Amino acid sequence: MSGQVVDINLLERSYRVMCPDGQESALREAAQKLDTRLNETRSATKLTNVEQIAVMTALNLCHEWMQEKAEQNEKMMALEDKVALLQATIKKAIGEPKHD
């Protein structure tokens, strides 16, 4: 894998991270968003241990991701139901027999 080292800052600490070529700005943006979330967790919980802040932030992000995934699945199922209804309506309108 080719790439380059990118310096990022999280909770006032510097880290050097290998990054694939062309993905540097995406990495920096992700690091900035993560740093924001880490600082929000630190402020909200009054935790001072970096490891605890990281774990709490990771748990919160995973929980949010799981909720968003469940919402997307619900939306997809609703769309699939609408498509099936439209297909049935079209078949009925053009006189095709149902195949269940």
CORQUI-V37239 format. One record per helix or strand of 3 or more residues. SS is the DSSP state (H for helix, E for strand). FROM is the first residue (numbers start at 1). LEN is the number of residues. If there is no record, write none. Layout:
# CORQUI-V37239
SS & FROM & LEN
SS & FROM & LEN
This chain:
# CORQUI-V37239
E & 3 & 8
E & 13 & 8
H & 24 & 22
H & 50 & 45
